[in-house]
Amino acid sequence: MTDHAHSASAERPVWVGAWRANPSGSHGRTETAPEGPRTRTRAGYPMAPARQIADQSLRMIATVRGAGTAVRISLSNRYGSSPVTFREIHLGRQRSGADLVPGSNVRVAFDGADEVTVAAGADAVSDPVPFPVRPLDRLAVSFHLPRPKHVPATNHWLGTNTSYLSVPHGGNHADAESGDAFTETTRSVYHLSGVDVLAAPGARAVVVLGDSFTESNATTLDADQIWPDHLTRRLLTIPGGAGLSVVSSAISFNFAAPGIRPTLIGPRVFNIGGPAGTERFGADVAAVPGAKAVIILLGMNDLGFFASARTVINAYRDLVDQAHAAGLTAIGGTLTPTGGAYGLERNYGLRRALRNRERVNEFIRTTGLFDGIIDFAAATADPNNPHRWALGLSPDNVHPNDQGARAQADAIDLTMLQALTAPQTTTQPVP
């Protein structure tokens, strides 16, 4: 490419990932109650399978972490067994609950059409929609699923925002700005898997490959309090920080390595944890538009279900190789404390898990495998008992609360991330 071509590309807006709800499974249920029967740990961690959908309208809420002048969305049928038709797809701004800001709800087309049928195992990306957004804006994507029978829906099992559904067999309400028809609530995200923004020249994305230690159920619902949210707020305070979108590709109960089979309770019970990090890296990290780096905070679930430190370390080697092959900077995050875990999470507090966590963290800190590191463990541990979270940072001794997530974000060296927005040509310019 000539110098002139480099300059022209650098001066054009680019598509950058701004939000992800990576599909984790498709198990469903036929009950119509908002969340149905569920199992909880003593800390209140919800364990409920996702529902099935029949002739309903859905309003999925997404908090974007990038700025842009236009938006495109991704709809997924990755775990479906038959084609799914989406009708009356709309994009609006959340006012409160299922209500939208008046005048904000606009149609979204796919190849110029008002509906799209997505084959089993496939995803679809919409046409661009002129729609200015800022970091931490809350968008609402609404659509009607006309299928008359209950069919398990591809979903991201546990998000950090409440989303909304009309009653089964309730028909189309996707174009309504009032939320009156959306009487059911859920923390799962159905079919909506991504939001990209048309960002300023030079914008980039840093993708977080993680699990519930990132997408923490212990943070306040609907308050944008997970550490990628806090990191976004920090970035907005520094020069060039607004040009870096933080994309959380975390899935609760996700594992670093494949082949782990929890026994009593865990992702294989409800099919909720998604493929292992090494298996989903291409789709959930490398394919994010504008991705420049990946922060890997993954592996504690493996250790909690009796994987060896070597298994997790080998997964890290695989992930770093994949990152470098995709031209991404690989940043490793040390695993946060789990001492004192109890209830259904007690495995995480066993001596073997704690010992292996220390081995993994020592590897991250000392071997130079990663291009950079974030010492989440040191930033969140009790200085008098480093196997445990510092006082007030975790309600269950496993997952961060709002303050714990803030401590995680504060552990990140912003100058390391600022370097990612240096001029280069690996983003995706608008054709």
Summary of the structure (lengths in Angstrom):
residues: 431
radius of gyration: 20.7
end to end distance: 16.0
largest distance: 61.5
contacts: 1594
relative contact order: 0.16
helix: 23%
strand: 30%
